[in-house]
């Protein structure tokens, strides 16, 4: 109990609110860019108009996409929310509205999930419980001084730290250390004309990604929260995230949000640039007591972060191979866990009455992101089969069978079938607590 009291006292200590205010500005700008990108690249049409099927989460099948104009309106509302977060107007409520709409869109289709969207949603929720709108904002400050309780900055940094922590856990496998996968395959995919190609296509570069990638993730709590060290490691962390932006073509603004989040581990007095422009904003010179952290806040933080630490581990206790089937992978921060090279992907529908087989042109029914997700998640292949069964019934073939012939290589292993090609996917069922006997185990 003494440690809990000391921790509570530490959370109650006043710190300069301009740090979380500045982070709010960065976050709002990045979210404005992200949502604008959704709008102007035609996300609604690509995911909810062109595909003939969406893949809802188990238990959330009742969440169905509304008409395209409504979805477009939701994205424009989200863009407005991101702008208001940036300037600090009505931040608490618009951050919650932004998070709610973002979560709604995310739940419309499994293939939309990625770790950075999940992080963006959680950061919006956490920001809504802070006084970040009182600093670097166009609104007039209502607080009596510039101090906020430390817990407001701490919980934002702790949320980002979850990403580092679980990213290190997923690397504690023989694939990472012995096979150096998926790093080796990723390095091969870097374009030859990239400024990173000379380094990361070499043995030295691969080893650097393997060992440095793990070390920064695993030791992040010590490196960033331990005051004597953090000012020295901010540059390696920034370079790490910047290099990721050049290596991975599908992570968008995520590395830049992670770079911006580095300020959450510093106090304003430790940031030379801010100290230069705001010399009078030291909490030592403005020693006004900040509100003490309430018992409700302490219990909220404990409950929230207990969930954040325990829920991502659920896949370790489920019967199916976590990395191979990805069951338990979402909402678990398993960043770039593996790589798959596909050598065959055919979906065949068979009429048992005539024995006639027809290759399904699945590319006319789902988009590329959905196809990629189907290669990772066998449940999505099952959902696709159920949809095709409904379509076959409409045209008078109610007893049609559907077979998936997916041959792939996991982290450089020899190619093998992912799903048993002799199993009728229309007849299979799924339970998170039962082993999927229609998925062929990976040969390790």
C-alpha positions in Angstrom: 0.0 0.0 0.0 2.9 2.3 0.6 4.0 1.9 -3.0 0.5 2.6 -4.2 0.4 5.8 -2.1 3.7 7.0 -3.4 2.5 6.3 -7.0 -0.6 8.2 -6.3 1.4 11.1 -4.9 3.6 11.1 -7.9 0.6 11.1 -10.2 -0.7 14.2 -8.3 2.4 16.2 -8.7 2.0 19.4 -10.8 3.7 19.5 -14.2 3.6 22.0 -17.0 0.5 21.6 -19.1 2.0 22.9 -22.3 3.5 19.5 -23.1 0.1 17.8 -23.4 -1.2 20.9 -25.1 1.5 20.7 -27.8 0.9 17.0 -28.2 -2.8 17.7 -28.7 -1.9 20.1 -31.6 0.3 17.5 -33.2 -2.3 14.8 -32.8 -5.0 17.0 -34.2 -2.9 17.9 -37.3 -2.1 14.3 -38.0 -5.7 13.2 -37.6 -6.8 16.0 -39.9 -4.4 14.7 -42.5 -5.4 11.1 -42.0 -9.2 11.7 -42.3 -8.7 14.0 -45.2 -6.7 11.2 -46.9 -9.6 8.8 -46.3 -12.0 11.3 -48.0 -10.0 12.2 -51.0 -8.7 8.7 -51.8 -12.2 7.4 -51.9 -12.2 5.1 -48.8 -16.1 4.9 -48.8 -16.3 3.7 -52.3 -13.3 1.3 -51.9 -14.6 -0.4 -48.8 -18.4 0.0 -48.7 -19.6 0.5 -52.3 -17.4 -1.6 -54.6 -17.0 -4.8 -52.4 -20.0 -7.2 -52.3 -19.2 -8.2 -48.8 -18.0 -6.7 -45.5 -16.4 -8.7 -42.7 -17.9 -7.8 -39.3 -16.4 -8.8 -36.0 -17.9 -11.8 -34.2 -20.8 -10.6 -32.0 -20.9 -7.3 -33.9 -22.7 -8.5 -37.1 -25.5 -6.0 -36.2 -23.1 -3.1 -37.1 -23.8 -2.8 -40.8 -22.5 -0.1 -43.2 -25.0 2.7 -43.8 -25.5 4.3 -47.2 -22.4 5.8 -48.8 -23.6 9.5 -48.3 -24.0 8.9 -44.6 -20.5 7.3 -44.3 -19.1 10.3 -46.3 -20.8 12.7 -43.9 -19.4 10.8 -40.9 -15.8 11.3 -42.3 -16.4 15.0 -42.8 -17.7 15.3 -39.2 -14.5 13.5 -38.1 -12.4 15.9 -40.1 -14.1 18.8 -38.4 -13.6 17.2 -35.0 -9.8 16.7 -35.8 -9.6 20.4 -36.6 -11.3 21.5 -33.4 -9.0 19.2 -31.4 -6.1 20.9 -33.1 -7.2 24.4 -32.1 -8.4 23.3 -28.7 -12.1 24.2 -29.0 -14.7 21.9 -27.3 -11.9 19.3 -27.2 -13.3 17.0 -24.6 -16.6 16.3 -26.4 -15.3 16.4 -30.0 -12.4 14.0 -29.1 -15.0 11.6 -27.8 -17.2 12.1 -30.9 -14.1 11.6 -33.1 -13.2 8.4 -31.2 -16.7 7.0 -31.3 -17.1 7.6 -35.1 -13.6 6.2 -35.7 -14.4 3.1 -33.7 -17.7 2.7 -35.6 -16.0 2.8 -39.0 -13.3 0.4 -37.8 -16.0 -2.1 -36.7 -17.7 -2.1 -40.1 -15.0 -4.4 -41.6 -12.2 -6.5 -40.0 -9.9 -5.7 -42.9 -9.8 -2.0 -41.9 -8.1 -2.9 -38.6 -4.5 -1.9 -38.0 -2.6 -1.1 -34.9 -2.2 2.6 -35.6 -5.9 3.2 -36.1 -6.6 1.5 -32.7 -3.9 3.8 -31.1 -5.4 6.9 -32.7 -8.8 6.0 -31.2 -7.4 5.4 -27.7 -5.4 8.6 -27.7 -8.5 10.6 -28.5 -10.4 9.0 -25.6 -7.5 9.7 -23.2 -7.1 13.3 -24.4 -10.7 13.9 -23.6 -10.0 13.3 -19.9 -7.2 15.9 -19.8 -6.8 19.7 -19.7 -4.8 19.6 -23.0 -7.3 22.1 -24.5 -6.2 24.7 -22.0 -2.7 25.1 -23.5 -1.5 26.1 -27.0 -5.1 26.7 -27.7 -7.2 29.6 -29.2 -9.5 29.4 -26.2 -9.1 31.4 -23.0 -7.6 29.3 -20.3 -9.9 28.5 -17.4 -7.2 27.0 -15.1 -5.7 29.2 -12.5 -2.1 28.4 -13.6 -0.1 26.4 -16.0 0.1 23.2 -13.9 -1.8 20.0 -14.5 -1.5 16.8 -12.4 1.1 14.4 -13.8 -1.3 11.6 -14.5 -2.7 13.5 -17.5 0.6 13.3 -19.3 1.5 10.0 -17.8 -1.5 8.1 -19.2 -0.9 9.3 -22.7 2.7 8.2 -22.5 1.7 4.9 -20.9 -0.7 4.2 -23.8 2.1 4.7 -26.4 4.4 2.6 -24.2 2.0 -0.4 -24.6 2.8 -0.3 -28.3 6.5 -0.6 -27.6 6.0 -3.3 -25.0 3.9 -5.7 -27.0 5.9 -5.0 -30.1 8.9 -6.4 -28.2 6.9 -9.4 -27.0 6.1 -10.5 -30.5 9.8 -10.4 -31.4 10.6 -13.0 -28.7 10.4 -15.9 -31.1 12.8 -18.0 -33.0 11.5 -16.6 -36.3 12.8 -13.2 -35.3 16.1 -14.2 -33.8 17.1 -17.4 -35.8 15.3 -16.9 -39.1 15.5 -13.1 -38.9 12.0 -13.0 -40.2 10.0 -11.1 -41.3 13.0 -8.7 -41.4 14.8 -10.4 -44.2 11.7 -10.5 -46.5 10.9 -6.9 -45.7 14.5 -5.9 -46.6 14.1 -7.7 -50.0 11.0 -5.7 -50.7 12.6 -2.3 -50.2 12.9 -0.6 -53.6 16.5 -0.6 -54.9 16.3 3.2 -55.5 15.3 3.9 -51.9 17.8 5.8 -49.8 17.6 3.0 -47.3 18.3 0.2 -49.7 22.1 0.3 -49.4 22.0 -0.2 -45.7 18.9 -2.4 -45.1 19.5 -4.8 -48.0 22.9 -5.7 -46.4 23.5 -8.3 -43.7 24.5 -5.4 -41.4 21.2 -3.7 -42.1 19.2 -6.8 -41.4 21.0 -7.4 -38.1 20.5 -3.8 -37.2 16.8 -4.1 -37.7 16.6 -7.3 -35.7 18.7 -6.3 -32.7 18.0 -2.5 -32.6 14.3 -3.0 -33.4 13.9 -5.3 -30.4 16.2 -3.3 -28.1 14.3 0.0 -28.6 10.9 -1.7 -28.1 11.9 -3.8 -25.1 13.9 -1.1 -23.2 11.6 1.8 -24.1 10.2 2.1 -20.5 13.7 2.6 -19.1 15.1 4.6 -21.9 12.2 7.1 -22.1 11.0 7.3 -18.5 14.4 7.4 -16.8 15.3 11.0 -16.7 19.1 10.7 -17.0 18.8 8.6 -20.2 15.8 10.0 -22.2 17.5 13.1 -23.6 20.1 10.9 -25.2 17.8 8.3 -26.7 15.3 10.6 -28.3 17.3 10.8 -31.5 17.7 7.0 -32.0 13.9 6.6 -31.4 13.1 9.4 -33.9 15.5 7.8 -36.5 13.9 4.4 -35.8 10.4 5.6 -36.5 11.6 7.7 -39.5 13.3 4.7 -41.1 10.1 2.6 -40.5 8.2 5.2 -42.6 10.6 4.5 -45.5 10.6 0.7 -45.1 6.9 0.1 -44.7 4.6 1.5 -47.3 1.4 0.7 -45.5 1.8 2.4 -42.1 1.0 6.0 -43.2 1.4 8.6 -40.5 2.0 6.1 -37.7 5.8 6.7 -37.4 5.3 10.4 -37.3 2.6 10.2 -34.5 5.1 8.0 -32.6 7.8 10.6 -33.1 5.5 13.4 -31.9 4.6 11.2 -28.8 8.2 11.3 -27.6 7.5 14.7 -26.0 5.1 12.9 -23.6 8.2 11.5 -21.7 9.6 15.0 -21.0 8.7 17.9 -18.9 8.7 21.3 -20.6 11.9 22.4 -18.8 13.7 19.5 -20.5 12.8 20.6 -24.0 15.4 23.3 -25.1 13.3 24.6 -28.0 10.2 25.2 -25.8 12.3 26.5 -23.0 13.8 29.1 -25.3 10.4 30.3 -26.6 8.6 30.1 -23.3 11.2 31.1 -20.7 8.5 32.0 -18.1 6.5 28.9 -18.3 8.3 26.9 -15.7 6.1 25.3 -13.1 8.8 26.3 -10.6 8.1 29.9 -11.4 4.4 29.4 -11.4 4.1 27.1 -8.4 0.3 26.8 -8.3 -1.0 23.5 -6.9 -2.8 21.4 -9.5 -5.9 19.4 -8.6 -5.1 16.3 -6.6 -5.8 13.0 -8.4 -9.0 11.5 -7.2 -9.6 7.9 -6.1 -11.9 7.6 -9.1 -9.1 8.7 -11.4 -6.7 6.2 -9.8 -9.1 3.3 -10.2 -9.9 4.4 -13.8 -6.2 4.3 -14.7 -5.7 1.0 -13.0 -8.7 -0.6 -14.7 -7.9 0.9 -18.1 -4.3 -0.2 -18.1 -5.1 -3.6 -16.6 -7.2 -4.1 -19.7 -4.5 -2.8 -22.0 -2.0 -5.2 -20.5 -4.2 -8.3 -20.2 -6.5 -8.2 -23.3 -3.6 -8.3 -25.8 -2.4 -11.6 -24.2 -5.6 -13.5 -24.8 -4.3 -15.1 -28.0 -1.7 -16.9 -26.0 -4.4 -18.9 -24.2 -6.6 -19.7 -27.2 -6.2 -23.1 -28.9 -5.2 -21.8 -32.4 -1.8 -20.8 -33.5 -1.8 -17.0 -32.8 0.8 -16.0 -35.4 -0.5 -18.3 -38.1 -4.3 -17.9 -37.7 -4.1 -14.3 -36.3 -6.9 -15.3 -33.9 -6.3 -13.0 -30.9 -4.0 -10.8 -33.1 -6.2 -7.7 -33.4 -6.2 -5.1 -30.6 -3.0 -6.7 -29.4 -0.2 -4.5 -30.8 1.4 -7.4 -32.7 3.2 -5.0 -35.0 4.6 -6.6 -38.3 4.5 -10.1 -36.7 5.1 -12.1 -39.9 5.3 -12.0 -43.7 3.5 -14.3 -46.1 4.4 -15.0 -49.7 1.4 -16.4 -51.6 2.0 -18.9 -54.5 -1.6 -20.0 -55.1 -4.9 -18.4 -54.3 -8.0 -19.9 -55.9 -11.6 -20.2 -54.7 -13.5 -22.9 -56.4 -17.3 -23.5 -56.3 -18.6 -27.0 -57.1 -22.1 -28.1 -58.0 -22.4 -31.5 -56.4 -25.3 -32.4 -58.7 -23.3 -32.1 -61.9 -19.7 -32.1 -60.6 -19.1 -28.9 -62.4 -16.4 -26.6 -60.9 -16.1 -22.9 -61.4 -13.3 -20.6 -60.4 -14.7 -17.7 -58.4 -13.4 -14.3 -59.6 -13.1 -13.0 -56.0 -11.4 -9.8 -57.1 -14.7 -8.5 -58.4 -16.3 -9.0 -55.0 -13.7 -7.8 -52.5 -10.9 -5.2 -52.5 -7.1 -5.8 -52.2 -7.1 -5.0 -48.5 -9.8 -7.5 -47.8 -8.0 -10.1 -50.0 -4.8 -9.6 -48.0 -6.7 -10.0 -44.7 -8.3 -13.3 -46.0 -4.7 -14.6 -46.4 -4.1 -14.0 -42.7 -7.4 -14.7 -41.1 -9.2 -18.0 -42.0 -12.4 -16.8 -40.4 -12.7 -14.2 -43.2 -12.4 -17.0 -45.8 -15.2 -18.8 -44.0 -17.3 -15.6 -44.0 -16.7 -15.3 -47.8 -17.8 -18.8 -48.3 -21.1 -18.2 -46.4 -21.7 -15.2 -48.6 -21.1 -17.2 -51.8 -23.5 -19.9 -50.5 -26.2 -17.2 -50.2 -25.5 -16.1 -53.7 -25.5 -19.6 -55.1 -28.9 -20.3 -53.4 -30.4 -17.3 -55.2 -29.4 -18.8 -58.6 -30.8 -22.2 -57.8 -27.7 -24.1 -56.5 -28.4 -24.4 -52.8 -26.1 -27.4 -52.3 -23.0 -25.8 -53.8 -19.6 -26.5 -52.1 -16.8 -24.0 -51.9 -13.1 -24.9 -51.6 -10.2 -22.5 -50.9 -6.8 -23.4 -52.3 -4.4 -21.0 -50.6 -0.8 -22.0 -50.7 1.6 -19.6 -48.9 5.0 -19.4 -47.3 5.2 -18.1 -43.7 8.4 -16.2 -42.9 10.4 -17.8 -45.7 9.3 -21.4 -45.0 8.5 -23.8 -47.8 5.0 -23.1 -49.3 2.1 -25.1 -47.8 -1.7 -25.0 -47.9 -3.2 -22.6 -45.3 -6.7 -24.1 -45.4 -7.4 -27.7 -46.2 -8.3 -27.6 -49.9 -10.5 -30.6 -49.6 -12.8 -29.1 -46.9 -16.1 -27.4 -48.0 -15.7 -24.0 -46.5 -19.5 -23.5 -46.4 -19.9 -26.3 -43.9 -17.1 -25.2 -41.4 -17.8 -23.4 -38.2 -15.7 -21.3 -35.9 -15.4 -21.0 -32.1 -12.5 -19.1 -30.5 -12.2 -21.9 -27.9 -11.9 -24.8 -30.4 -9.1 -25.7 -32.6 -9.8 -25.1 -36.3 -9.3 -28.6 -37.8 -9.8 -27.2 -41.3 -6.6 -25.0 -41.0 -3.5 -27.0 -41.8 -0.9 -26.4 -39.1 2.2 -24.6 -40.1 5.3 -26.7 -40.4 7.9 -25.2 -38.1 
